[in-house]
Amino acid sequence: MRSVLWTDRAGREHRSLVRDGDPDSQAPYGIPQDPPDLNQLDWEGIKIEIHNRLVKAGLVTWMDVQRGQNRITGIIQAVLKRKIVRLYRQQQLEEERNA
């Protein structure tokens, strides 16, 4: 088996395992090797949480942002990282249940 990177019609990149003798064009039919589906995230909740953290951090104007760009990065990482890591954990648990 070999890994093939391919792009779907929506522009999303994927990775699939195909048999060594199969052409790359068979990648959409191979064994998916994608990260968890980010559509599972509560994007409305994420936007609210980021908004609230920006307000609490005092990042409300362009001047605030210029002075506190590292704080914006920290806020975004704090909110998104744990939610994405949780998706990976859920995916692993589902794979273990289905094995």
N, CA, C and O atoms as a Tinker XYZ file with bonds, in Angstrom:
   396  protein
     1  N      0.848000   -1.184000    0.000000    73     2
     2  CA     0.000000    0.000000    0.000000    64     1     3
     3  C      0.891000    1.244000    0.000000    63     2     4     5
     4  O      1.996000    1.254000    0.544000    81     3
     5  N      0.365000    2.278000   -0.628000    73     3     6
     6  CA     1.091000    3.544000   -0.655000    64     5     7
     7  C      0.105000    4.675000   -0.419000    63     6     8     9
     8  O     -1.096000    4.539000   -0.655000    81     7
     9  N      0.635000    5.783000    0.046000    73     7    10
    10  CA    -0.168000    6.943000    0.384000    64     9    11
    11  C     -0.180000    7.921000   -0.788000    63    10    12    13
    12  O      0.861000    8.221000   -1.373000    81    11
    13  N     -1.384000    8.418000   -1.123000    73    11    14
    14  CA    -1.539000    9.367000   -2.227000    64    13    15
    15  C     -2.270000   10.602000   -1.717000    63    14    16    17
    16  O     -3.315000   10.496000   -1.076000    81    15
    17  N     -1.717000   11.758000   -2.004000    73    15    18
    18  CA    -2.355000   13.031000   -1.672000    64    17    19
    19  C     -3.176000   13.456000   -2.885000    63    18    20    21
    20  O     -2.682000   13.443000   -4.013000    81    19
    21  N     -4.432000   13.833000   -2.649000    73    19    22
    22  CA    -5.304000   14.247000   -3.746000    64    21    23
    23  C     -6.237000   15.359000   -3.277000    63    22    24    25
    24  O     -6.412000   15.569000   -2.076000    81    23
    25  N     -6.831000   16.067000   -4.230000    73    23    26
    26  CA    -7.706000   17.205000   -3.937000    64    25    27
    27  C     -9.090000   16.928000   -4.507000    63    26    28    29
    28  O     -9.227000   16.551000   -5.670000    81    27
    29  N    -10.116000   17.119000   -3.678000    73    27    30
    30  CA   -11.483000   16.903000   -4.168000    64    29    31
    31  C    -11.985000   18.132000   -4.923000    63    30    32    33
    32  O    -11.274000   19.131000   -5.032000    81    31
    33  N    -13.191000   18.058000   -5.434000    73    31    34
    34  CA   -13.747000   19.148000   -6.246000    64    33    35
    35  C    -13.972000   20.428000   -5.447000    63    34    36    37
    36  O    -14.008000   21.521000   -6.012000    81    35
    37  N    -14.124000   20.288000   -4.128000    73    35    38
    38  CA   -14.330000   21.460000   -3.271000    64    37    39
    39  C    -13.012000   22.128000   -2.887000    63    38    40    41
    40  O    -13.008000   23.173000   -2.237000    81    39
    41  N    -11.878000   21.514000   -3.294000    73    39    42
    42  CA   -10.578000   22.097000   -2.996000    64    41    43
    43  C     -9.931000   21.552000   -1.732000    63    42    44    45
    44  O     -8.851000   22.004000   -1.351000    81    43
    45  N    -10.572000   20.586000   -1.073000    73    43    46
    46  CA    -9.992000   19.979000    0.129000    64    45    47
    47  C     -8.977000   18.915000   -0.259000    63    46    48    49
    48  O     -9.211000   18.090000   -1.142000    81    47
    49  N     -7.849000   18.961000    0.427000    73    47    50
    50  CA    -6.834000   17.942000    0.204000    64    49    51
    51  C     -7.113000   16.741000    1.096000    63    50    52    53
    52  O     -7.582000   16.880000    2.226000    81    51
    53  N     -6.816000   15.564000    0.569000    73    51    54
    54  CA    -7.036000   14.309000    1.288000    64    53    55
    55  C     -5.804000   13.431000    1.091000    63    54    56    57
    56  O     -4.994000   13.636000    0.187000    81    55
    57  N     -5.704000   12.463000    1.961000    73    55    58
    58  CA    -4.675000   11.446000    1.823000    64    57    59
    59  C     -5.384000   10.096000    1.914000    63    58    60    61
    60  O     -6.187000    9.865000    2.817000    81    59
    61  N     -5.074000    9.203000    0.961000    73    59    62
    62  CA    -5.675000    7.872000    0.938000    64    61    63
    63  C     -4.602000    6.838000    0.679000    63    62    64    65
    64  O     -3.590000    7.110000    0.034000    81    63
    65  N     -4.845000    5.643000    1.198000    73    63    66
    66  CA    -3.969000    4.519000    0.899000    64    65    67
    67  C     -4.557000    3.760000   -0.280000    63    66    68    69
    68  O     -5.744000    3.436000   -0.295000    81    67
    69  N     -3.718000    3.483000   -1.264000    73    67    70
    70  CA    -4.114000    2.680000   -2.421000    64    69    71
    71  C     -3.108000    1.540000   -2.578000    63    70    72    73
    72  O     -2.006000    1.588000   -2.031000    81    71
    73  N     -3.502000    0.529000   -3.322000    73    71    74
    74  CA    -2.587000   -0.587000   -3.568000    64    73    75
    75  C     -1.407000   -0.089000   -4.394000    63    74    76    77
    76  O     -1.541000    0.841000   -5.189000    81    75
    77  N     -0.270000   -0.707000   -4.202000    73    75    78
    78  CA     0.957000   -0.285000   -4.897000    64    77    79
    79  C      0.775000   -0.212000   -6.406000    63    78    80    81
    80  O      1.355000    0.665000   -7.045000    81    79
    81  N      0.000000   -1.092000   -6.985000    73    79    82
    82  CA    -0.167000   -1.117000   -8.437000    64    81    83
    83  C     -1.263000   -0.207000   -8.959000    63    82    84    85
    84  O     -1.392000   -0.035000  -10.171000    81    83
    85  N     -2.052000    0.379000   -8.073000    73    83    86
    86  CA    -3.157000    1.239000   -8.504000    64    85    87
    87  C     -2.640000    2.618000   -8.911000    63    86    88    89
    88  O     -1.689000    3.126000   -8.317000    81    87
    89  N     -3.274000    3.230000   -9.935000    73    87    90
    90  CA    -2.881000    4.593000  -10.318000    64    89    91
    91  C     -3.360000    5.607000   -9.271000    63    90    92    93
    92  O     -4.276000    5.329000   -8.498000    81    91
    93  N     -2.738000    6.762000   -9.260000    73    91    94
    94  CA    -3.124000    7.823000   -8.323000    64    93    95
    95  C     -4.595000    8.202000   -8.463000    63    94    96    97
    96  O     -5.212000    8.648000   -7.496000    81    95
    97  N     -5.160000    8.030000   -9.647000    73    95    98
    98  CA    -6.560000    8.398000   -9.881000    64    97    99
    99  C     -7.528000    7.574000   -9.032000    63    98   100   101
   100  O     -8.698000    7.936000   -8.909000    81    99
   101  N     -7.059000    6.482000   -8.450000    73    99   102
   102  CA    -7.896000    5.646000   -7.594000    64   101   103
   103  C     -7.930000    6.138000   -6.139000    63   102   104   105
   104  O     -8.634000    5.571000   -5.304000    81   103
   105  N     -7.173000    7.183000   -5.848000    73   103   106
   106  CA    -7.066000    7.680000   -4.471000    64   105   107
   107  C     -8.425000    7.990000   -3.827000    63   106   108   109
   108  O     -8.605000    7.675000   -2.651000    81   107
   109  N     -9.387000    8.590000   -4.536000    73   107   110
   110  CA   -10.679000    8.853000   -3.888000    64   109   111
   111  C    -11.393000    7.584000   -3.419000    63   110   112   113
   112  O    -12.286000    7.656000   -2.574000    81   111
   113  N    -11.011000    6.434000   -3.952000    73   111   114
   114  CA   -11.648000    5.167000   -3.599000    64   113   115
   115  C    -10.801000    4.352000   -2.619000    63   114   116   117
   116  O    -11.183000    3.252000   -2.221000    81   115
   117  N     -9.660000    4.898000   -2.241000    73   115   118
   118  CA    -8.761000    4.203000   -1.331000    64   117   119
   119  C     -9.205000    4.317000    0.116000    63   118   120   121
   120  O    -10.314000    4.763000    0.411000    81   119
   121  N     -8.324000    3.909000    1.008000    73   119   122
   122  CA    -8.605000    3.957000    2.440000    64   121   123
   123  C     -8.276000    5.368000    2.936000    63   122   124   125
   124  O     -7.118000    5.781000    2.882000    81   123
   125  N     -9.283000    6.118000    3.422000    73   123   126
   126  CA    -9.054000    7.500000    3.853000    64   125   127
   127  C     -8.043000    7.580000    4.996000    63   126   128   129
   128  O     -8.035000    6.748000    5.904000    81   127
   129  N     -7.205000    8.589000    4.926000    73   127   130
   130  CA    -6.211000    8.867000    5.960000    64   129   131
   131  C     -6.301000   10.335000    6.347000    63   130   132   133
   132  O     -5.283000   11.004000    6.527000    81   131
   133  N     -7.523000   10.828000    6.474000    73   131   134
   134  CA    -7.771000   12.243000    6.745000    64   133   135
   135  C     -7.840000   12.529000    8.243000    63   134   136   137
   136  O     -8.089000   11.632000    9.049000    81   135
   137  N     -7.615000   13.791000    8.600000    73   135   138
   138  CA    -7.878000   14.197000    9.989000    64   137   139
   139  C     -9.388000   14.176000   10.225000    63   138   140   141
   140  O    -10.161000   13.995000    9.284000    81   139
   141  N     -9.808000   14.361000   11.471000    73   139   142
   142  CA   -11.252000   14.405000   11.748000    64   141   143
   143  C    -11.930000   15.533000   10.974000    63   142   144   145
   144  O    -11.301000   16.525000   10.606000    81   143
   145  N    -13.212000   15.357000   10.742000    73   143   146
   146  CA   -14.020000   16.339000   10.016000    64   145   147
   147  C    -14.244000   17.572000   10.883000    63   146   148   149
   148  O    -14.885000   17.489000   11.931000    81   147
   149  N    -13.720000   18.703000   10.453000    73   147   150
   150  CA   -13.846000   19.944000   11.220000    64   149   151
   151  C    -15.273000   20.483000   11.237000    63   150   152   153
   152  O    -15.593000   21.367000   12.032000    81   151
   153  N    -16.124000   19.959000   10.373000    73   151   154
   154  CA   -17.532000   20.369000   10.398000    64   153   155
   155  C    -18.217000   19.910000   11.681000    63   154   156   157
   156  O    -19.302000   20.390000   12.008000    81   155
   157  N    -17.602000   18.997000   12.401000    73   155   158
   158  CA   -18.163000   18.531000   13.670000    64   157   159
   159  C    -18.016000   19.572000   14.779000    63   158   160   161
   160  O    -18.672000   19.474000   15.816000    81   159
   161  N    -17.165000   20.559000   14.564000    73   159   162
   162  CA   -16.959000   21.595000   15.566000    64   161   163
   163  C    -18.166000   22.525000   15.628000    63   162   164   165
   164  O    -18.838000   22.760000   14.624000    81   163
   165  N    -18.426000   23.045000   16.811000    73   163   166
   166  CA   -19.496000   24.020000   17.027000    64   165   167
   167  C    -18.935000   25.399000   16.684000    63   166   168   169
   168  O    -18.466000   26.117000   17.568000    81   167
   169  N    -18.982000   25.772000   15.397000    73   167   170
   170  CA   -18.351000   27.011000   14.954000    64   169   171
   171  C    -19.010000   28.241000   15.558000    63   170   172   173
   172  O    -18.322000   29.225000   15.831000    81   171
   173  N    -20.311000   28.216000   15.775000    73   171   174
   174  CA   -20.969000   29.360000   16.420000    64   173   175
   175  C    -20.456000   29.524000   17.844000    63   174   176   177
   176  O    -20.182000   30.641000   18.282000    81   175
   177  N    -20.327000   28.430000   18.558000    73   175   178
   178  CA   -19.794000   28.471000   19.910000    64   177   179
   179  C    -18.353000   28.950000   19.938000    63   178   180   181
   180  O    -17.953000   29.692000   20.835000    81   179
   181  N    -17.573000   28.519000   18.949000    73   179   182
   182  CA   -16.171000   28.940000   18.851000    64   181   183
   183  C    -16.089000   30.448000   18.628000    63   182   184   185
   184  O    -15.282000   31.130000   19.259000    81   183
   185  N    -16.930000   30.968000   17.726000    73   183   186
   186  CA   -16.919000   32.410000   17.473000    64   185   187
   187  C    -17.283000   33.192000   18.727000    63   186   188   189
   188  O    -16.678000   34.225000   19.014000    81   187
   189  N    -18.261000   32.709000   19.468000    73   187   190
   190  CA   -18.656000   33.394000   20.706000    64   189   191
   191  C    -17.517000   33.358000   21.711000    63   190   192   193
   192  O    -17.219000   34.369000   22.347000    81   191
   193  N    -16.874000   32.198000   21.862000    73   191   194
   194  CA   -15.781000   32.083000   22.827000    64   193   195
   195  C    -14.605000   32.989000   22.453000    63   194   196   197
   196  O    -14.021000   33.635000   23.323000    81   195
   197  N    -14.256000   33.038000   21.165000    73   195   198
   198  CA   -13.166000   33.925000   20.730000    64   197   199
   199  C    -13.557000   35.379000   20.965000    63   198   200   201
   200  O    -12.761000   36.164000   21.479000    81   199
   201  N    -14.767000   35.731000   20.594000    73   199   202
   202  CA   -15.250000   37.105000   20.812000    64   201   203
   203  C    -15.124000   37.495000   22.283000    63   202   204   205
   204  O    -14.572000   38.545000   22.611000    81   203
   205  N    -15.635000   36.648000   23.154000    73   203   206
   206  CA   -15.618000   36.964000   24.586000    64   205   207
   207  C    -14.193000   37.098000   25.113000    63   206   208   209
   208  O    -13.913000   37.980000   25.925000    81   207
   209  N    -13.306000   36.244000   24.666000    73   207   210
   210  CA   -11.913000   36.321000   25.108000    64   209   211
   211  C    -11.227000   37.585000   24.588000    63   210   212   213
   212  O    -10.409000   38.181000   25.289000    81   211
   213  N    -11.558000   37.995000   23.358000    73   211   214
   214  CA   -10.996000   39.239000   22.817000    64   213   215
   215  C    -11.458000   40.441000   23.640000    63   214   216   217
   216  O    -10.672000   41.338000   23.946000    81   215
   217  N    -12.730000   40.445000   23.989000    73   215   218
   218  CA   -13.271000   41.534000   24.799000    64   217   219
   219  C    -12.583000   41.561000   26.160000    63   218   220   221
   220  O    -12.141000   42.618000   26.611000    81   219
   221  N    -12.490000   40.404000   26.817000    73   219   222
   222  CA   -11.869000   40.342000   28.148000    64   221   223
   223  C    -10.398000   40.738000   28.109000    63   222   224   225
   224  O     -9.867000   41.279000   29.079000    81   223
   225  N     -9.731000   40.458000   26.960000    73   223   226
   226  CA    -8.316000   40.807000   26.825000    64   225   227
   227  C     -8.132000   42.274000   26.439000    63   226   228   229
   228  O     -7.003000   42.759000   26.376000    81   227
   229  N     -9.230000   42.979000   26.182000    73   227   230
   230  CA    -9.144000   44.388000   25.808000    64   229   231
   231  C     -8.699000   44.593000   24.369000    63   230   232   233
   232  O     -8.159000   45.647000   24.033000    81   231
   233  N     -8.916000   43.611000   23.526000    73   231   234
   234  CA    -8.533000   43.715000   22.111000    64   233   235
   235  C     -9.768000   44.082000   21.295000    63   234   236   237
   236  O    -10.413000   43.228000   20.688000    81   235
   237  N    -10.079000   45.380000   21.298000    73   235   238
   238  CA   -11.307000   45.826000   20.642000    64   237   239
   239  C    -11.063000   46.822000   19.508000    63   238   240   241
   240  O    -11.968000   47.064000   18.709000    81   239
   241  N     -9.873000   47.401000   19.417000    73   239   242
   242  CA    -9.561000   48.343000   18.344000    64   241   243
   243  C     -8.323000   47.864000   17.594000    63   242   244   245
   244  O     -7.603000   46.976000   18.050000    81   243
   245  N     -8.094000   48.472000   16.434000    73   243   246
   246  CA    -6.906000   48.156000   15.645000    64   245   247
   247  C     -5.631000   48.446000   16.439000    63   246   248   249
   248  O     -4.659000   47.695000   16.356000    81   247
   249  N     -5.639000   49.510000   17.189000    73   247   250
   250  CA    -4.486000   49.867000   18.023000    64   249   251
   251  C     -4.234000   48.769000   19.070000    63   250   252   253
   252  O     -3.090000   48.386000   19.315000    81   251
   253  N     -5.304000   48.277000   19.674000    73   251   254
   254  CA    -5.167000   47.182000   20.645000    64   253   255
   255  C     -4.531000   45.962000   19.992000    63   254   256   257
   256  O     -3.670000   45.300000   20.571000    81   255
   257  N     -4.970000   45.687000   18.793000    73   255   258
   258  CA    -4.458000   44.514000   18.063000    64   257   259
   259  C     -2.981000   44.706000   17.737000    63   258   260   261
   260  O     -2.187000   43.777000   17.886000    81   259
   261  N     -2.608000   45.898000   17.296000    73   259   262
   262  CA    -1.201000   46.152000   16.974000    64   261   263
   263  C     -0.315000   45.953000   18.199000    63   262   264   265
   264  O      0.805000   45.455000   18.084000    81   263
   265  N     -0.804000   46.332000   19.350000    73   263   266
   266  CA    -0.023000   46.184000   20.581000    64   265   267
   267  C     -0.077000   44.763000   21.131000    63   266   268   269
   268  O      0.806000   44.364000   21.891000    81   267
   269  N     -1.096000   43.998000   20.762000    73   267   270
   270  CA    -1.282000   42.693000   21.393000    64   269   271
   271  C     -1.476000   41.531000   20.433000    63   270   272   273
   272  O     -2.308000   40.656000   20.674000    81   271
   273  N     -0.712000   41.518000   19.340000    73   271   274
   274  CA    -0.889000   40.444000   18.362000    64   273   275
   275  C     -0.628000   39.064000   18.953000    63   274   276   277
   276  O     -1.293000   38.095000   18.585000    81   275
   277  N      0.332000   38.969000   19.861000    73   275   278
   278  CA     0.597000   37.675000   20.482000    64   277   279
   279  C     -0.583000   37.201000   21.316000    63   278   280   281
   280  O     -0.826000   36.001000   21.444000    81   279
   281  N     -1.316000   38.159000   21.880000    73   279   282
   282  CA    -2.495000   37.782000   22.665000    64   281   283
   283  C     -3.577000   37.199000   21.764000    63   282   284   285
   284  O     -4.275000   36.267000   22.162000    81   283
   285  N     -3.723000   37.737000   20.556000    73   283   286
   286  CA    -4.707000   37.187000   19.618000    64   285   287
   287  C     -4.342000   35.752000   19.273000    63   286   288   289
   288  O     -5.199000   34.868000   19.287000    81   287
   289  N     -3.077000   35.522000   18.967000    73   287   290
   290  CA    -2.623000   34.169000   18.648000    64   289   291
   291  C     -2.905000   33.226000   19.814000    63   290   292   293
   292  O     -3.384000   32.110000   19.613000    81   291
   293  N     -2.612000   33.667000   21.009000    73   291   294
   294  CA    -2.854000   32.840000   22.186000    64   293   295
   295  C     -4.320000   32.510000   22.379000    63   294   296   297
   296  O     -4.667000   31.384000   22.737000    81   295
   297  N     -5.180000   33.485000   22.144000    73   295   298
   298  CA    -6.622000   33.272000   22.284000    64   297   299
   299  C     -7.110000   32.256000   21.262000    63   298   300   301
   300  O     -7.834000   31.320000   21.602000    81   299
   301  N     -6.715000   32.444000   20.025000    73   299   302
   302  CA    -7.157000   31.526000   18.965000    64   301   303
   303  C     -6.654000   30.112000   19.239000    63   302   304   305
   304  O     -7.404000   29.146000   19.101000    81   303
   305  N     -5.391000   29.991000   19.627000    73   303   306
   306  CA    -4.842000   28.672000   19.933000    64   305   307
   307  C     -5.560000   28.034000   21.116000    63   306   308   309
   308  O     -5.870000   26.842000   21.096000    81   307
   309  N     -5.819000   28.829000   22.140000    73   307   310
   310  CA    -6.477000   28.289000   23.332000    64   309   311
   311  C     -7.863000   27.747000   23.008000    63   310   312   313
   312  O     -8.269000   26.712000   23.537000    81   311
   313  N     -8.577000   28.434000   22.151000    73   311   314
   314  CA    -9.937000   28.022000   21.820000    64   313   315
   315  C     -9.935000   26.855000   20.843000    63   314   316   317
   316  O    -10.605000   25.849000   21.079000    81   315
   317  N     -9.193000   26.979000   19.754000    73   315   318
   318  CA    -9.255000   25.965000   18.704000    64   317   319
   319  C     -8.472000   24.694000   19.020000    63   318   320   321
   320  O     -8.941000   23.592000   18.735000    81   319
   321  N     -7.310000   24.833000   19.592000    73   319   322
   322  CA    -6.449000   23.662000   19.788000    64   321   323
   323  C     -7.145000   22.572000   20.590000    63   322   324   325
   324  O     -7.149000   21.412000   20.177000    81   323
   325  N     -7.725000   22.919000   21.715000    73   323   326
   326  CA    -8.329000   21.880000   22.553000    64   325   327
   327  C     -9.536000   21.242000   21.879000    63   326   328   329
   328  O     -9.801000   20.057000   22.080000    81   327
   329  N    -10.263000   22.008000   21.089000    73   327   330
   330  CA   -11.427000   21.454000   20.402000    64   329   331
   331  C    -10.999000   20.502000   19.281000    63   330   332   333
   332  O    -11.618000   19.456000   19.080000    81   331
   333  N     -9.953000   20.864000   18.562000    73   331   334
   334  CA    -9.459000   20.002000   17.494000    64   333   335
   335  C     -8.822000   18.745000   18.081000    63   334   336   337
   336  O     -9.023000   17.648000   17.560000    81   335
   337  N     -8.063000   18.895000   19.154000    73   335   338
   338  CA    -7.469000   17.723000   19.818000    64   337   339
   339  C     -8.583000   16.783000   20.281000    63   338   340   341
   340  O     -8.454000   15.564000   20.166000    81   339
   341  N     -9.663000   17.339000   20.799000    73   339   342
   342  CA   -10.803000   16.514000   21.235000    64   341   343
   343  C    -11.381000   15.715000   20.066000    63   342   344   345
   344  O    -11.768000   14.559000   20.236000    81   343
   345  N    -11.442000   16.328000   18.876000    73   343   346
   346  CA   -11.924000   15.594000   17.702000    64   345   347
   347  C    -11.035000   14.394000   17.387000    63   346   348   349
   348  O    -11.528000   13.316000   17.057000    81   347
   349  N     -9.718000   14.590000   17.493000    73   347   350
   350  CA    -8.794000   13.480000   17.255000    64   349   351
   351  C     -9.030000   12.360000   18.272000    63   350   352   353
   352  O     -9.016000   11.183000   17.913000    81   351
   353  N     -9.246000   12.724000   19.530000    73   351   354
   354  CA    -9.510000   11.714000   20.563000    64   353   355
   355  C    -10.794000   10.957000   20.257000    63   354   356   357
   356  O    -10.842000    9.732000   20.367000    81   355
   357  N    -11.837000   11.692000   19.871000    73   355   358
   358  CA   -13.114000   11.052000   19.537000    64   357   359
   359  C    -12.951000   10.112000   18.350000    63   358   360   361
   360  O    -13.506000    9.014000   18.348000    81   359
   361  N    -12.197000   10.533000   17.346000    73   359   362
   362  CA   -11.963000    9.695000   16.176000    64   361   363
   363  C    -11.246000    8.409000   16.584000    63   362   364   365
   364  O    -11.596000    7.326000   16.115000    81   363
   365  N    -10.250000    8.527000   17.451000    73   363   366
   366  CA    -9.500000    7.357000   17.921000    64   365   367
   367  C    -10.413000    6.401000   18.675000    63   366   368   369
   368  O    -10.353000    5.189000   18.470000    81   367
   369  N    -11.256000    6.942000   19.546000    73   367   370
   370  CA   -12.184000    6.099000   20.298000    64   369   371
   371  C    -13.144000    5.372000   19.376000    63   370   372   373
   372  O    -13.424000    4.192000   19.587000    81   371
   373  N    -13.654000    6.050000   18.359000    73   371   374
   374  CA   -14.570000    5.425000   17.400000    64   373   375
   375  C    -13.871000    4.322000   16.624000    63   374   376   377
   376  O    -14.453000    3.264000   16.384000    81   375
   377  N    -12.619000    4.564000   16.230000    73   375   378
   378  CA   -11.863000    3.539000   15.508000    64   377   379
   379  C    -11.627000    2.316000   16.384000    63   378   380   381
   380  O    -11.710000    1.183000   15.911000    81   379
   381  N    -11.332000    2.546000   17.661000    73   379   382
   382  CA   -11.116000    1.430000   18.578000    64   381   383
   383  C    -12.403000    0.641000   18.793000    63   382   384   385
   384  O    -12.365000   -0.587000   18.867000    81   383
   385  N    -13.553000    1.332000   18.893000    73   383   386
   386  CA   -14.831000    0.640000   19.050000    64   385   387
   387  C    -15.178000   -0.193000   17.831000    63   386   388   389
   388  O    -15.758000   -1.272000   17.951000    81   387
   389  N    -14.820000    0.311000   16.652000    73   387   390
   390  CA   -15.160000   -0.366000   15.399000    64   389   391
   391  C    -14.165000   -1.452000   15.025000    63   390   392   393
   392  O    -14.405000   -2.207000   14.083000    81   391
   393  N    -13.053000   -1.544000   15.744000    73   391   394
   394  CA   -12.023000   -2.540000   15.392000    64   393   395
   395  C    -12.393000   -3.925000   15.858000    63   394   396
   396  O    -11.637000   -4.872000   15.642000    81   395
